[in-house]
Amino acid sequence: MAPRRSKSNKNPPIFSHEFIIQNHADIVSCVAMVFVIGLMFQATAPVASMFVAMQHNVTLNDTVEQDVQEINLYTYGTKDIFSVFFYFLICIVVHAVIQEYIFDKLNRKMHLSKVKHSKFNESGQLLTFYLASCIWGTDIILRENYITNISQLWDGYPHANLPFLVKFYFIIQIAYWLHCYPELYFQKVKKEEMPARIQYATMYLVFITAAYMLNFNRVALCLMVLHCAVEFVFHLARLLYFADKNEMSASGFLVFNVLFVLVRLGSITLAVLTFWYGLEQTSQLTIDIAAGNFNTKLIRINCLAAVCLLQAWMMWNFITFHLKKLREKSAVAKKTRSPSKKKPKVQDEDINSLPEVDQNNATENGSVARMRNKSKKGQ
């Protein structure tokens, strides 16, 4: 069920911008329910299943101790567009539910300003998504034994046949970052905040979609889990900062700073191992689209360069941010140490900060003191 919005005294006109923003969760949930209800009828089930179920399944026979077992695996194709669209709608509904029943209630208790309110909502939503992505991705990595046998990241390429959980994971990732674009409208995000949000949503979308279509899903999964873990720490510390838990947020940001550098180095190391050393062993001269094999030297070098440049860009922003903070702290320290040369102005500012009665007394006492000094000089 979509959340119920509080009704104002004046209902907006139907199909107006305000009406769509207030009721977008209900509208989208009704559209999604059409596909779910379509599964119940034999005539519409084939069409509805294209949106709800994972498509492009492949059945393989696996012989284990003279027993033939069927393994259901999946590839990618054009029908994935329907699945992405359906889970794109689900992401919008889940976003609205979490916002209504968790973060809006917290915002009312904390009484945040408009700027902090927007950043609090952004960090809250991303915190939830990064936590779910990290736990889900870690579970897949443990199931597939990528940690104990890291050579599985490149052995057996192309990894065109995916387990259900891996395919579903990538579909959800693509759907989530797609849903960030209409959320800019639904959440009434300010124009000055839009470029940053559009930038990181687009970068996620491009890298994840490229890894999914080029069958580099194993290394992409490991890189995403590493990145989601450190981003979870950052947004947790940010939420603690907005909640005025300064000591806890400072510790959280310190942990984030250490993990951020380690994850950048780990991501580059993992990319070099996979694209430069691992996949080079089975490299070929041309692309085989039918088999899903994109392991050519040109594509491998471009993928490695893209990952390394992304890590370098993130590290550059990280360093420049902290250098800017250090400059601001040093400037504040210099101002506090330097003595004030203009004492009358400081006294006037002190007088102006007093109540009106005290200001009058202070000015009268000051004028009397100046007259006495003049009389003494005349004598």
C-alpha positions in Angstrom: 0.0 0.0 0.0 1.2 3.5 -0.8 1.4 6.0 2.1 -1.5 8.3 2.8 -0.6 12.0 2.5 -2.0 14.5 4.9 -4.9 16.3 3.3 -4.6 20.1 3.2 -7.6 22.5 3.4 -7.4 23.2 -0.3 -7.2 20.2 -2.6 -5.1 20.8 -5.7 -6.7 20.4 -9.1 -6.6 16.9 -10.7 -3.5 16.4 -12.9 -1.9 19.6 -11.7 1.8 19.4 -10.6 0.9 19.6 -6.9 -1.7 16.8 -7.3 0.8 14.5 -9.0 3.5 15.2 -6.4 1.2 14.6 -3.5 -0.3 11.4 -5.0 2.5 10.0 -7.1 3.0 7.0 -4.9 -0.7 6.0 -5.2 -0.7 6.6 -9.0 2.5 4.5 -9.5 1.3 1.7 -7.2 -2.0 1.4 -9.2 0.1 1.1 -12.4 2.2 -1.6 -10.8 -0.9 -3.5 -9.6 -2.1 -3.8 -13.2 0.8 -6.0 -14.0 0.4 -8.1 -10.8 -3.3 -8.6 -11.4 -2.5 -9.5 -15.0 -0.7 -12.6 -13.7 -4.0 -14.0 -12.4 -5.6 -14.4 -15.7 -4.6 -16.8 -18.4 -5.1 -14.4 -21.3 -2.9 -11.6 -19.8 -0.4 -13.8 -17.8 2.2 -14.1 -20.7 2.3 -10.3 -21.1 2.3 -9.5 -17.4 5.0 -12.1 -16.6 7.3 -10.2 -19.0 7.3 -7.3 -16.5 7.3 -9.2 -13.2 9.4 -12.3 -13.8 13.0 -12.5 -15.0 13.3 -13.1 -18.7 15.8 -14.9 -21.0 16.1 -18.0 -18.9 18.4 -20.9 -20.0 18.2 -24.5 -18.7 21.4 -26.4 -18.4 21.9 -30.0 -17.5 24.5 -30.7 -14.7 25.6 -34.3 -14.0 26.5 -34.9 -10.4 27.3 -38.6 -9.4 25.2 -40.0 -12.3 22.3 -37.8 -11.5 21.2 -35.3 -14.1 20.1 -32.0 -12.5 18.5 -29.0 -14.3 20.0 -25.6 -13.5 18.0 -22.5 -14.3 20.2 -19.7 -15.4 19.5 -16.4 -17.1 21.1 -14.2 -19.8 20.3 -10.6 -20.7 18.3 -9.3 -23.7 15.8 -6.8 -24.9 13.0 -8.2 -22.7 14.9 -7.0 -19.6 13.6 -3.5 -20.4 10.1 -4.6 -19.3 11.5 -6.0 -16.0 13.5 -2.8 -15.4 10.3 -0.7 -16.0 8.2 -2.7 -13.5 10.9 -2.6 -10.7 11.4 1.1 -11.6 7.8 1.6 -10.5 8.4 -0.6 -7.4 11.4 1.6 -6.4 9.3 4.7 -6.6 6.6 3.2 -4.3 9.2 1.9 -1.8 10.9 5.2 -1.8 7.6 7.0 -0.9 6.8 4.4 1.8 10.2 4.8 3.5 10.0 8.6 3.2 6.4 8.8 4.7 6.7 6.4 7.6 10.4 6.9 8.7 12.1 10.0 7.5 9.2 12.4 7.5 8.5 11.5 11.1 12.1 11.9 12.1 12.2 15.3 10.4 9.2 16.5 12.4 10.9 15.6 15.7 14.3 17.1 14.7 13.0 20.4 13.3 15.6 20.7 10.6 16.1 23.7 8.3 15.0 23.4 4.6 18.6 22.8 3.4 19.3 20.1 6.1 15.8 18.6 5.5 16.7 17.9 1.8 20.1 16.5 2.6 18.7 14.4 5.5 16.1 12.8 3.2 18.8 12.1 0.5 21.2 10.5 3.0 18.3 8.5 4.6 17.2 7.0 1.3 20.7 6.2 0.1 21.6 4.7 3.5 18.7 2.3 3.2 19.6 1.4 -0.4 23.4 1.0 0.2 22.7 -1.2 3.3 20.4 -3.5 1.3 22.8 -3.6 -1.7 25.8 -4.4 0.5 24.1 -7.2 2.4 22.5 -8.7 -0.7 25.8 -8.5 -2.7 27.8 -10.0 0.1 25.4 -12.9 0.3 25.9 -13.5 -3.4 29.7 -13.3 -3.1 29.7 -15.9 -0.3 27.3 -18.2 -2.2 29.5 -18.1 -5.3 32.8 -18.4 -3.3 34.4 -15.3 -5.0 36.4 -14.6 -1.8 38.0 -18.0 -1.4 38.7 -18.3 -5.1 39.3 -14.9 -6.6 40.2 -16.4 -10.0 36.5 -17.0 -10.5 36.2 -13.3 -11.4 37.9 -14.1 -14.8 37.9 -17.9 -15.1 35.2 -19.2 -17.5 34.5 -15.9 -19.1 32.1 -15.0 -20.7 29.8 -15.2 -17.7 26.8 -14.9 -19.8 24.7 -17.4 -17.8 23.7 -15.8 -14.5 22.0 -17.2 -11.5 18.6 -15.8 -10.6 19.9 -13.7 -7.7 22.7 -12.1 -9.7 20.4 -11.1 -12.6 17.8 -9.8 -10.2 20.5 -7.8 -8.3 21.5 -6.0 -11.5 17.9 -5.4 -12.6 17.2 -3.8 -9.2 20.4 -1.7 -9.4 19.5 -0.3 -12.8 15.8 0.3 -11.8 16.8 2.1 -8.6 19.2 4.6 -10.3 16.7 5.2 -13.1 14.0 6.1 -10.5 16.3 8.8 -9.1 15.4 11.1 -12.1 11.6 11.4 -11.5 12.3 11.6 -7.8 13.9 15.0 -8.4 10.4 16.2 -9.5 8.5 14.2 -6.9 10.7 15.4 -4.0 10.8 19.1 -5.2 14.6 19.1 -5.2 16.1 22.6 -5.6 17.8 23.5 -8.9 21.2 24.0 -7.2 21.0 20.4 -5.8 20.0 18.7 -9.1 23.4 18.7 -10.9 25.1 16.7 -8.2 22.3 14.2 -7.9 22.0 13.7 -11.6 25.7 13.3 -11.9 26.1 10.4 -9.5 22.9 8.7 -10.6 24.1 8.8 -14.2 27.5 7.5 -13.4 26.0 4.6 -11.4 23.6 3.8 -14.3 26.3 3.9 -17.0 28.9 1.7 -15.2 26.4 -0.9 -13.9 24.6 -1.2 -17.3 27.9 -1.5 -19.1 29.2 -4.2 -16.8 25.9 -6.1 -17.1 25.9 -6.0 -20.9 29.6 -6.8 -21.3 29.3 -9.8 -19.0 31.7 -8.4 -16.5 29.1 -8.9 -13.8 31.4 -10.8 -11.3 34.0 -8.1 -10.9 31.3 -5.4 -11.0 29.4 -7.1 -8.2 32.6 -7.1 -6.0 33.3 -3.5 -6.8 29.7 -2.4 -6.0 29.8 -4.2 -2.6 33.0 -2.4 -1.6 31.7 0.9 -2.7 28.2 0.5 -1.1 29.9 -0.5 2.2 31.9 2.7 2.4 29.0 4.9 1.2 26.8 3.4 3.9 29.3 4.6 6.6 29.4 8.1 5.1 25.6 8.5 5.0 25.3 7.0 8.5 27.8 9.6 9.8 25.9 12.3 7.9 22.6 11.4 9.6 24.2 11.4 13.0 25.6 14.9 12.3 22.1 16.1 11.4 20.8 14.5 14.6 23.4 16.6 16.6 25.3 13.5 17.6 28.6 15.3 17.1 30.9 12.9 18.8 29.4 9.8 17.0 29.3 11.6 13.7 33.0 12.7 14.0 34.0 9.0 14.7 31.9 7.9 11.7 33.5 10.4 9.3 36.9 9.3 10.6 36.1 5.7 9.8 34.8 6.8 6.4 38.0 8.7 5.6 40.1 5.6 6.3 37.8 3.2 4.5 37.4 5.5 1.5 41.1 5.5 0.7 41.4 1.7 1.3 38.4 1.0 -1.0 39.8 3.2 -3.8 43.1 1.3 -3.6 41.2 -2.1 -3.4 39.0 -1.3 -6.4 42.0 -0.4 -8.5 43.8 -3.5 -7.5 40.8 -5.7 -8.2 40.3 -4.1 -11.6 44.0 -4.5 -12.6 43.9 -8.2 -11.5 40.8 -8.9 -13.5 41.2 -6.8 -16.7 45.0 -6.7 -17.1 46.1 -10.1 -15.8 43.1 -12.5 -15.5 41.1 -11.8 -18.7 44.3 -11.4 -20.7 44.8 -15.2 -20.6 41.7 -15.8 -22.7 41.8 -12.7 -24.8 40.6 -12.8 -28.4 40.9 -10.6 -31.4 37.3 -9.9 -32.2 34.0 -9.6 -30.3 31.7 -12.6 -30.3 28.3 -11.1 -29.7 26.4 -14.4 -30.1 28.5 -16.0 -27.3 28.5 -12.7 -25.3 32.4 -12.6 -25.4 33.7 -9.1 -25.3 37.2 -10.0 -24.0 39.3 -8.1 -26.5 42.3 -6.0 -25.7 40.6 -2.7 -26.6 37.6 -3.3 -24.4 39.7 -4.6 -21.5 41.9 -1.5 -21.6 39.0 0.8 -21.8 37.2 -0.9 -18.9 40.3 -0.8 -16.8 40.9 2.9 -17.7 37.3 3.8 -16.9 37.5 2.1 -13.4 40.9 3.7 -12.6 39.8 7.2 -13.8 36.6 6.9 -11.7 38.6 6.0 -8.6 41.1 8.8 -9.3 38.3 11.4 -9.8 36.7 10.3 -6.5 40.0 10.5 -4.7 40.7 14.0 -6.2 37.4 15.3 -4.9 38.1 13.7 -1.6 41.5 15.4 -1.3 40.3 18.8 -2.5 37.4 18.7 0.0 39.7 18.0 3.0 42.2 20.7 1.8 39.4 23.2 1.6 38.4 22.3 5.2 41.9 22.7 6.4 42.2 26.2 4.9 38.9 27.2 6.5 40.1 26.0 9.9 43.4 27.8 9.6 41.6 31.0 8.5 39.3 30.8 11.5 42.3 30.2 13.8 44.1 33.3 12.5 41.1 35.5 13.1 40.8 34.3 16.7 44.5 34.9 17.4 44.8 38.3 15.8 44.0 41.2 18.3 41.3 43.7 17.4 42.9 47.1 16.4 39.7 49.2 16.4 38.5 49.2 20.0 35.7 51.8 19.7 33.9 49.7 17.1 34.1 46.6 19.3 32.8 48.6 22.2 29.9 49.9 20.0 29.1 46.4 18.9 29.1 45.3 22.6 26.7 48.1 23.5 24.4 47.3 20.6 24.1 43.7 21.8 22.7 44.9 25.1 19.0 45.6 25.9 17.7 49.1 25.1 17.8 50.3 28.8 21.4 49.1 29.2 22.4 50.7 25.9 21.2 54.1 27.2 23.0 53.8 30.5 26.2 52.7 28.7 26.1 55.6 26.3 25.4 58.1 29.1 28.2 56.8 31.2 30.5 56.9 28.2 29.7 60.5 27.4 30.2 61.5 31.0 33.5 59.8 31.1 34.7 61.6 27.9 33.6 65.0 29.3 35.6 64.4 32.5 38.7 63.5 30.5 38.3 66.8 28.5 38.0 68.8 31.6 41.1 67.3 33.1 43.1 68.0 30.0 41.9 71.7 30.1 43.1 72.1 33.7 
